[in-house]
Amino acid sequence: MTATLTQRQARRLALLRAGLIKPSWSGMPARGARYGRAAALKVIRRFGYLQLDTVSIAGARSHVLVLLSRLTGFDPALGERLLEPGEPLFEYWGHEASWLPLELYPAFEFRRRECARHPWWGDLIGKHQDVADGLIARIAAEGPLRSADFEEGGRRKGDRAGWWNLKVAAKVATALWSCGRLAIRRRSAFQRHYDLAERVIPEELRGRPLGREDALPILLERALAGHGWATTGTLAATWRLKSLRPAIDSALRRLTDEGRILPCRLLVGRSKADAIGWVRPQDLEFADRLGDLRPRRGRGVLLSPFDPVLWDRGRVQTLFGFEQLLEIFKPAPQRRWGYFCLPVLAGDSLIGRVDLKAENAAGRLRVLSRHFERSKPTAADRSAMDSALERHGEALSLAVADD
């Protein structure tokens, strides 16, 4: 059986699963109340990841922006402290560095084994075995080391000058984390605290690693649960599963045979070929209801450019007809929209984007630019953008001010 969805149904299903439209249907936290750690963990479990990023010019880093867009009254400072000892999260590579539900730790054993040779640096640990052994011994004896300890001026009191090359040590620490010998105990001021994996990850999870054949169905189904409808390429990209197409196809067949997913054709119109993807049977139950839904467009919400709904730019174009651009690395004169633009969601449409700069000392959120998708924005578009900015400013305790 091959199911079918229209673009509107797939778009709304994506927003439903993301907790951005009728969260009461999806079991995500509803809006209109103040939420804390438990609600944030529920959001992370829905997608299976929360992508981390360093850029905070809009008043908060991306992982906090994702939570603020879904959880009214959420404390931005709490969003930086979710990874703590005893919490059901661990930090590892998803499609980028992410906080992941702890129950997924066994499913990434295949990646930890692959990272014995680091994907960027090759056999870095083997080339610098003395540094690796020294780091592990030191952490075992003294406790966690911060990533700041590998920066110039970051040596701890008592360090012998020249005991290690700090630049090499930082890479080796990352490689030891990637292969599972170290783990991230917490972050403070966005600095990683490296510790021995056995002091961070419970034994019951370290002691039952999954092979790739059993891990891929878990990861692919988890990705689909967050996306609603998705192509094989999007599901693979969610976990950065490269050069694994035969294994991925086998995992998808297994999920199909077990009745956990269905092939699903996306009807994209006359000008383009239909897209073939996947959907969970239970999500099809919402599709017809979502097709007739009339989402309110009076209020808007700002989304991080790395939001689970937005990081796959091809998918955003297919579902929303929206060109998602990230122009951080472009020189200012070459930018079309701005440095770190946040798309504005209103109802089930991306109606524009804003470029912001938070000035915390002045208590101000500067709006550097506003851009609407329509050449002639409607009053509803303007109202939605205004309300999105107001909500964002309130969440950060900053007053919105246009340049």
N, C-alpha and C positions, 0 to 999 in steps of 0.2 A: 504493500500500500504506500502510495506517495501522496502526502497531504499537500495542500496549497494554501498560501497566504497572500493577501494583497500587501502592497507597501504600507498602507495605512495600518493594517492589522499588525504587521511585523514591527513597525515603528512603535505603536502603542504597547505591544507586548514587551518590547525592549525597555520602555519606560516603566511599565508595570513591574517587571522583574527587578528593575533598578531602584524601585521604591520612589519613583518620581511621578507616578500617576496612580490614583486610587490605591494607596498602600494597604488599605483595609482588605482588599482582595488578595494581596500577595503575602500577607503576614508580616510585612515590614513595619517598623515603627510608624505610627500615624503622626501627622503634624498637629500642632496646637498645644503641645505640652513641653516641659523641660526634660531633656534626656541626658544621660551620662554614660558611664562605661559600658553597662549591659547593652544599651541600644547600639553603641558603636560596634561592639563585638558582633551583634546581630547583623549589622550592615556588612561587616567584613566576611562573615560566614556565608552570606548570600552569594557574593562573588567568588569567594575563595581566596581573595587577596585584597590588599590595599597598597597601591603603588606609592613608593616614597619618592620625594623630590626635594631638592634643596631650596628652590626659588621661593622667596617669601614676599616679593614686592607688592603683591595684592593684599597683604596683611596677614597671610597665613600660608604655610606650605601646602602643596597639592593634597596630601593625605588628610589634612585638616579641612581643606575646602570641600572635599568629597563628603565629609561628615556634616559640615555646616549646611550644605545644600539639602540635606535630608532630615536633620535633627534640629528642630527649633529649640533655641535656648541652650544648645550644646556649648560647653566651655572650650574655647579654642586651645587653651593651655593643656587641657586634658588630652586633646588629640595628639600632643607630642609625647605623652607619658603612658600610652597604652601598652607598650612593651615593657613589662616589669616582671621580676621574678614571681612565679606562681600564676601569672595570667595565661590563658589558653591561646597564646600566640607564639610564633617564632619568626625570625627574619631570615629570608633566603631569596634566591632568584626565582621570580615568577616570569612574567615577560620582561620585567625589570626588577630591581631590588624592591622587595615588598614585605609587608607583615602578612603572615598566613595563619590560618587556623591550625592549632597544634596537631589536630588529628590527621592533617595531611603530611606530617613529617615522614612517615614510612614511605609515602608515595614518591618522595624525591630521592630515594636511595640511588636510583639509577643515575641521577644527575650528579650526586655527590661522588659516585664512582667515576663517572666521566671526567669530573673536575680534578681527579688525581693528576692529570695533565691539564693545567689551566687553559681555558679556551683562548685567552689573550696572550699568555706568557709562556705557554708550554710547560716543560718540566722545571718550573721555577723552584719548587721545594727541593727537588733533587740537586739542582745547581747550588742551592744555598742551604744545604742540610744543617750546617752549623747554626745558622740564624733560626731556622725552624725549630731545632732542638732547644736552642736557648730561649726562644719565646715561650714554648710550651712549658719548659722547666720553670721559667720565671713566673708565668701565670699560675702554675700549680702551687708555687711557694708563696706568692705575694697577693694573689687575687687578680681580678679583671684588669686588663690594660685598656685605656681609652685610645681611640684613633688619634686623639690629640697628642698622645705620647710619642707618636711617630713623626710629629712635625718639628721643624726647627724651633728650639726653645722649649720643647715639650718633654724633655727628659725629666724623669723623677729625681728627687733628691738622692744623692748617693750613686747615681749612674757614673760609670767611668767614661770619660771622653773617648770616643772612638770605639766603644764596646760593640756598637753596631752601626751600620749605615742606615740612617732613618728611612730613606726613600726605599731601599730594598726591604727593610723590615715591614714597612706598611704594605708592600705588595705581598710579601710572604704571609702576613696576617690575613689578608684577603683570600689568598690561595688556601690557607689552612681552614678558613671558614667555609669556603666554597666546597672543599672536599669532606667537610663534616668533622674535622678534628677539633676545631673551635666552633663556638656558637656566640651569638650576640645576646648578652644578658639583659641589657637595657640600652636605651639612648637617653642622653642628657645634653641639652643644648645641641641636639642633633648629632652628637658625637657617639659613635658606637663604643660599647664596652665589651671587649672580647674576653671570653672565658672558656674553660674546657667544656666540650660538649656534654660530658657526663654530669656536669654540675648545673646544666641549664635544661637539657631535654630529659624527661622522665625515662627511666629504664624500660618501662613497658612499651614505649614507642621506639626507642633505639634498638630494642631486642627483637623486633618483628619487622624488619625491612621488607619491602615488596620489590619483586623483580619488575622489570619494565612491562612485561606482558600483563601483569595484574595492575600496575600503577596507571597505565594510560587510560583504561576505561574509567577509572575513578576521576582522573583529572579532566578528561574530555566531558564527562557528564556534569561535573561541577562547573566547568566553563559554560556549558549550554544552559545550566540552571540560571546563571547570571545574565546571559545574553537574551534568552527567550528563543529567538531564531538566529542561526548563525551558519555560515559556510564552514567547510572543513578547514579552510585557510585561517579563518578567524579563531576557530577552536584551537588549532595548532599554535597560532601566534600568542594566544592567551598565556601559554606556558613556554613560549619560545622553543617549540619542538621542531628543530631543524633537521633536515635530511633523514626523517623518520617516516616518510609517507607510507611505505608498506606496513609498518607497525601500527600507524594511526588508522589506516584503512581496516586492518584486522580488528583493532579495538572497536571501531565504529560498527563493524559487522556483528561483533559480539554483543554490543549494546542493543543493536537492532533485533537480533535473534532473541534476546531476553525481553523484548518489548519495552525497553527503557527509553528508546528514542525512535523517531520515524524520519525517513527522508522527506523533505518538504521543499516544494517548488515555490519560489517567490515570484509573483507576477509583477513585472516591473514596467509593463506598457509596451507600446508598439515600437518605440525607437530603439529599445535595447533587448537583448536576449534575456529570458528568464534566468534567475539565479537558483542553483540547486544548493540546498543546505539541509539543516536538521532542526528538529523540534522535539520536545518531550510531549508525550500524549496528554498529560494533564494540562499543559499550557494551551493545547488546542481548544480545550474547554472554554478558555477565556476569549479566544480569538473572535468569535462571532459577536459576543457582547461588546468587545473593545471596538469593533468596526463601527458600531452605532453610537458609541460614546461621544458626548459633546464636552470635551475638556474646557474648563474655564480658562480664559486667556487674560483675565484682568490682572492677575498677579504673576510675576516672573521669579525666576531663581537663577543665580549665576552658577555656572559649572566650571570646574577646573578643566583645563585643556587635556589633563590626564585622567579625567573621569572615566570609569568603566564604560560609559556610553560613548565616549568620544575618542579614545586613544587610537582605535582602528579607523583611520581617515577614510579609507575606501568604503567601509561599512557606513560611516556617517553620510557620505555622499549618496550612497544607495538608498538609505532609509529616510534621510532628512533633506536631501538635495542641498546640503550645506558644505561649503569648502572649509574644512578645518585646517588652519595653518598655525604653525608655531614658529615665530620669527626671532626667537632669542638670539640665535647665532648669526643673524643678518646684521650688517652695519645699519645704523639708524636710517640713512637716506634710502636704503633699499627695502625698508619695511612697508608693507601695504596697509596693515591694520595697526600694529603696535608691538611693543616688546613682549608682553605676556597677556594676550587678550583672553578674557573669559567669555565664552558664549552665553547667551541669554536664552533660557528655555521658558516658553509661555504656552501652557496647554500641552500640545504634542508637537510644537514647532520651535525651531531655533530661529528667533526673530532678529537677532543681531549679536553684537559683541562689544565689550568695553575693555579699555586698557586703563589699569588703575595703578596708583602708587600710594601706599599707606605711609603716612607721616605720624608715627605714634607719639612722638614728643609733642607735636602740635595738636594731637587728638583729631587728625583730619584724614579723610580718605579722598585723595584727589582723583577726579575722573579726567584722565589725560585725553581720552577720545571716546566717542560713541559712534557706532556704525550699525545701521539697520540693513536688513536683507532687502527690504522693499525700497525702491528708489523714492517712493512717496509713502513713508510709514503712516499707518493709521493711528488714530487716537489710542486704540487698544494697545498697539505696539509701544507707543511712548509710555503709556501707563504701566505696562508690564516691565519695561526697562527701569523706570523710576522705582517701582516697588521692589525689583530685584536688587537695585543698588541700596535702597533703604534697608532691606532685610540684611544685606551683607554688612552694611555699616553698623547696624544695631548689634549684630553678632560679634563684631570686633570692638564695640564701644567707640566707634569713630564717626565723626560727622562728615557726611558726603558733601563734597565741594567740587564744582566743575571748574576747570582751568579757564 
